[in-house]
Structure formats: C-alpha cells, structure tokens
Amino acid sequence: MFEDMDIILKKLVQEEVQNLIIRHRETIHALVKDMLVSEIRRAIRLEMPALLNDRSGDCDDLSPDNPAPGLPAVAGFSKPSPKPALKNDSPVSRNDGVRTDCRYLYAIAGSEKTMQLGSIGIEDAPVYTIASNGLSAVVHACSSEPYQSSDPEIARGWLLTHQRVVEAAFEQLGDVIPAGFDTILNGEGVLNPDETVQTWLNTEHDALISKLDQVSGKQEYGIQIFWDPKQIAAQISKENEAIRCLNEEIRSKPEGAAYLYRQKLAGMLKNEIEQEADRHFQSFYHIIQPVVDALRIEKIRKTSEAEAHQMIMNLSCLLSLENKHRLGQNLENIAGMAGFSVNFTGPWPPYSFV
C-alpha cells in the first residue's frame, strides 16, 4: 500500500514540476542565459591576456569578472525574448536577405563622432556610430533575432567579439558605457532605426552623461592574487605550536592511533589555512582599497589539484591614471611575499562599474 502511495506521490510531483517548467519556460531560459553569459565573461576575463595576443602589451603581469548593461530604461526599445537556438547551432549572417531594422548596441561613447569601425562586429557585422547631442551609440544593423546558441563555444565567441568591439570603441572614442551582450534596440514609429537611436540619445542624454561622468578618466583593471597552498601549509605547520606538538605526538603513536591523530591534524591544518586566507584577504583589501576609485569583489575561480597556485582574491578595480603607479607598487609588495603571486590585467572599459 505504502509503495503504491510513494509511486502516486512521485508521479504527482513530477507532473507538477513539468507544469511549473512549462508555465515559466521563458523566465527559466532567461535566467540560465544570464548565468551562462556571466560565467563566460568571467572566464574570458581571466584568460584575456592569452586570448588577446594583439593587446598583450597592454597587460601587466606581476606573477613569477555580466558586461553590465549600464543603460537607463528606454522607451521604444526592448530586449527581445529568447527564441529557439539557431539551426545546427551555427552562426548565420543577419544580413543575407534578413531584415536589419534593429540595432545591436555595443556601447555609448561620451563623444559625438560619426565613424565606421569596420567589419569587427559579431559575425563580421560592420560596426559604426550614430551620433547626437555629444554622444555616440556604437552599433551594427541587425534583425530582432537574439544571438543565442546551446553551444558554449559559439556563445563564447560572440561574447569575446562583443568585448573586442567595446574595447575598440574605448580606444578610439574615449570614455564609454559598455552595453550588455545581446542588447538589441527595436525602433518604433515612422523614424528609420538610426534616427530612432538619435532620438533616444537625446531623450536619455542627462542620465547617460551622469553615468559617463562616474567613469570619466578612469579604467577598469583586474587583480587576482594567488598563493601556494603547500608552501603556506608547511609554514603554518612550522610556526603553529599546537600543530607542531601534535605532529611530534603522532611519531610516538602506533599505526592505528596515529591514523586518527593524522585526521585530527588535517582538520586543524585546514582550519588554520582557512583563517590564514581570511587574514590575508582582509590585509590585501585594506592595502588595495585606498588607492583605487572603486572596487568590486569577484567570484574566486576554483583551481584543480594539478595547479600549484590557488586563487584567494579576485577584484575588479576602477582606477584613475594618477593612481596606477601607487597600486602597482602595492601589488609588487604582495607579489614579493613568499608563496604569493599577482596577476594585474587591463586596462578595460568599465564593465563592472556602470
């Protein structure tokens, strides 16, 4: 009887879960997409020095991160709802017999310049600026079809291209507000798409200028601090009296008892390492925070057992040029500590601070 009841309850729960998924399919799809974009962006950010060989001279390495949309709400524009993935998950040009009455937005620049940036956009789309009232929107012409794929490598390639275009705009136009990946502007009314973008720039002028003022003259940098856990553990084992005494006691114990003592030792050492990591995190934070304009704590990337160094801190910093030298000196001091190394990457457009 109870077994039959279990089967019935299990079936009812499964049916209810399926109904919930059907009712909230679009919401779930959007959440998963946002999480995927965020994770891809973070991975690209950490690997960027190797990926962007043509910009390797712009990255500092002292070793031995949802691009945020950053844009005000826009009347007349909308981000399209997710649609089915592209056939065969392959990139398809939006310019071959497909309507291009929308604009894919990469960034807003704080200078009024009309220019062609070349075919550097997603799927080699020609990128250009639409200028009005002291601002420029960096765009390419597209349809309302969103860029989405179930293949992470395709999505990664799109996101990397998006970031490269934002960086090109940053280098050629100065201060920019990066737009989030897959921000597609849908024009409304009788205006052509470019005129609609100009109208939006005029309508949102004050809000956009306010955001640009927050990042004016500043650039984003990434800071990752690593330590060698084996070296740190050896140092703690040597300096911690309780651990040192327990180590000596284990040598005098028979094998069975020694095993239990070693388990206790491992727990003590793990706890001390965690406390040491927290102490160093707090110390490094207070060293870095005073010399940057803004600071964001990012997610730590887990390292595999094969990697010698473990990340204990991952930061995004907004930094003015005059403070770069001071920050560099502080990071050099940290990198000079036994068992520690630092990656200092950038400059990037201010993805994390708009």
Residue, then its C-alpha position, 0 to 999 in steps of 0.5 A: m500500500f505504502e509503495d503504491m502511495d510513494i509511486i502516486l506521490k512521485k508521479l504527482v510531483q513530477e507532473e507538477v514540476q513539468n507544469l511549473i517548467i512549462r508555465h515559466r519556460e521563458t523566465i527559466h531560459a532567461l535566467v540560465k542565459d544570464m548565468l551562462v553569459s556571466e560565467i563566460r565573461r568571467a572566464i574570458r576575463l581571466e584568460m584575456p591576456a592569452l586570448l588577446n595576443d594583439r593587446s598583450g602589451d597592454c597587460d601587466d603581469l606581476s606573477p613569477d569578472n555580466p558586461a553590465p548593461g549600464l543603460p537607463a530604461v528606454a522607451g521604444f526599445s526592448k530586449p527581445s525574448p529568447k527564441p529557439a537556438l539557431k539551426n545546427d547551432s551555427p552562426v548565420s549572417r543577419n544580413d543575407g536577405v534578413r531584415t536589419d531594422c534593429r540595432y545591436l548596441y555595443a556601447i555609448a561613447g561620451s563623444e559625438k563622432t560619426m565613424q565606421l569601425g569596420s567589419i569587427g562586429i559579431e559575425d563580421a557585422p560592420v560596426y559604426t556610430i550614430a551620433s547626437n547631442g555629444l554622444s555616440a551609440v556604437v552599433h551594427a544593423c541587425s534583425s530582432e533575432p537574439y544571438q543565442s546558441s546551446d553551444p558554449e563555444i559559439a556563445r563564447g565567441w560572440l561574447l569575446t567579439h562583443q568585448r573586442v568591439v567595446e574595447a575598440a570603441f574605448e580606444q578610439l572614442g574615449d570614455v564609454i558605457p559598455a552595453g550588455f551582450d545581446t542588447i538589441l534596440n527595436g525602433e518604433g514609429v515612422l523614424n528609420p532605426d538610426e534616427t530612432v537611436q538619435t532620438w533616444l540619445n537625446t531623450e536619455h542624454d542627462a542620465l547617460i552623461s551622469k553615468l559617463d561622468q562616474v567613469s570619466g578618466k578612469q579604467e577598469y583593471g583586474i587583480q587576482i592574487f594567488w598563493d601556494p597552498k603547500q608552501i603556506a601549509a608547511q609554514i603554518s605547520k612550522e610556526n603553529e605550536a599546537i600543530r607542531c606538538l601534535n605532529e611530534e605526538i603522532r611519531s610516538k603513536p602506533e599505526g592505528a592511533a596515529y591514523l586518527y591523530r593524522q585526521k585530527l591534524a588535517g582538520m586543524l591544518k585546514n582550519e588554520i589555512e582557512q583563517e590564514a586566507d581570511r587574514h590575508f584577504q582582509s590585509f590585501y583589501h585594506i592595502i588595495q582599497p585606498v588607492v583605487d576609485a572603486l572596487r568590486i569583489e569577484k567570484i574566486r575561480k576554483t583551481s584543480e589539484a594539478e595547479a600549484h597556485q590557488m586563487i584567494m582574491n579576485l577584484s575588479c578595480l576602477l582606477s584613475l591614471e594618477n593612481k596606477h603607479r601607487l597600486g602597482q607598487n602595492l601589488e609588487n609588495i604582495a607579489g614579493m611575499a613568499g608563496f604569493s603571486v599577482n596577476f594585474t590585467g587591463p586596462w578595460p572599459p568599465y564593465s563592472f562599474v556602470 
